[in-house]
């Protein structure tokens, strides 16, 4: 490691040139990485709703849909609009009443099923189907062209429209997320650093890691827009600790009389040993998300774990080179620091440790109970501003046709016409189903297939399946719609056990069931891997129990707050926020434990050791916690995408809660269980050799 460190220091110009050159493929990779804006596309392929989507795409060429509500337009004009929409690249077909009936006659005298499905007073409905899925570039481009074609009295809604609006909004806001995170992080760094130049150097060093992380995402093929929005700000907050530790080590070595180059060589060696152990808990916690059957978990987990790893690498390569290049400026321009060591707080904690612990336990209990009762939403519709075109169009569908979602029911084409007609009638009789559409409802059972117009057959019968459309007034993800879907399943399965029910509602129902299971799996896995790593590092059974208990209590408080504030949170928050809070803030507890053990090894009793640990670690924990808070709270303040806003708000709040818990509550745990720790830890009070001490120091 020493030879490597000396190479970095002596060849700093070469290191920086290589780092800059590596930005070129990183930028190319970033540009080439596809961003997925459709959460439902991450559902497991074995689910029936996804199999149904695949069948729609393969057999009926309906990869995705959008709905157009048209008001105050004559039939010939609607036909003209339909032809314009159908001519747009990426659009497979546009379904309207003229595909099934003669629209030259007043719609009031059309067959009731057709009139009810396509008309409402002076409004009519067009269904636009696309050749690719909602999140594809082709569908996105088609949606933009559709918006350009539609007139003032036309309203565009449906899942594809919502996904396209999400992309447009996220693309506009993403640069603002980075800007606000950087500005607020600079404020925290200026408060905590003596050097005026260092905050800028830190940000440049981390910027390299961020670019490398986004560039290497191309090997994943795609990442979600949620990952894209969170990765930068989280990488800024999570990996800033590494930079701070390198600088502190460098300054310590210089104070011991080493020259700048020798001091940096030593700092690199000691930093690498320390942050490697520290980063393991964070990386392992993020990778625990890969256990989710919802592929979004692996998407976020891999990108964040990779970001931490690249942050470690850049901390011992790019950052030392930058600090050496700007060494004179670093020490020339200084100012007073404003983040203090909490001397009074350390004495308060030791004096009142029993009261603090009892009060904390009493506080945690209601939040623990509340977190499972917090209202959760699952649909993209709930995350977007109401002034977006797609949201207004979807609201118009609800207002005009009392239609919120459309179910696609696929049955085997061996079913007789009367059976399909019975299915459609039974489904339409269900509470919340406004109307169903199947050509068997109006062609009659005695009409031979060869007499049915080809364009009707293409719409409703293909690939060995028949399709029934059912419009629902219930919101996707609601308890009412989930019950409705179960009833539909019961009906169609009684006729055809291989039948498939799909659409936004069915996929959202599956998302709810998958997410509930995933939450339990990820929570258990992340706790287990962190427990094992901490147990190995400290060679103790009790220490990981106390560490995980402290952070998990902080997580419970964080997740319980929305219940008391009446806030509805996105479904992914219970999975993502807890994992990130555990992985990112467990280091605070490790740092406190390491210093506590060092003082105990010097012969001090538990109270004295805890007081010194709090006093000396509080400044680092405050700096780290506030940096993490700053990197995320700004995004929460400016984002108009509620999902991103909610996640960042909870992550930033979690950083503060964890920070408070480790400074005030965790030392009380160490004092109370000091004897248990001694008995359940291997050589707890035995002074380690220098190599071992360096490995655990300042984790």
Secondary structure, 3 states (H helix, E strand, C coil): CHHHHHHHHHCHHHHHHHHHHHHHHHHHHHHHCEEECCHHHHCCCCCHHHHHHHHHHHHCCCCEEEEEEEECCCHHHHHHHHHHHHCCCCEEEEECHHHCCCCCCCHHHCCHHHHHHHEECCEEEEEEEECCCCCCHHHHHHHHHHHHHCCCCEEEECHHHHHHHHHHHHHHHHHHHHHHHHHHHHHHHHHHCCECCHHHHHHHHHHHHHHHHHHHHHHHCEEEHHHHHHHHHHHHHHHHHHHHHHHHHHHHHHHCCCCHHHHHHHHHHHHHHHHHHHHHHHHHHHHHHHHCCCHHHHHHHHHHHHHHHHHHHHHCCHHHHHHHHCHHHHHHCECCCCCCCCHHHHHHHHHCHHHHHHHHHHHHHHHHHHHCCCCEECCHHHHCCCCCHHHHHHHHHHHHHCCCEEEEEEEECCCCHHHHHHHHHHHHCCCCEEEEECCHHHHCCCCCHHHCCHHHHHHHEECCEEEEEEEECCCCCCHHHHHHHHHHHHHHHHHCCCCEEECHHHHHHHHHHHHHHHHHHHHHHHHHHHHHHHHHHHCECHHHHHHHHHHHHHHHHHHHHHHHHCCCEECCHHHHHHHHHHHHHHHHHHHHHHHHHHHHHCCCCHHHHHHHHHHHHHHHHHHHHHHHHHHHHHHHHHCCCHHHHHHHHHHHHHHHHHHHHHHHHHHHHHHHCHHHHHHHECCCCCCCCHHHHHHHCCC
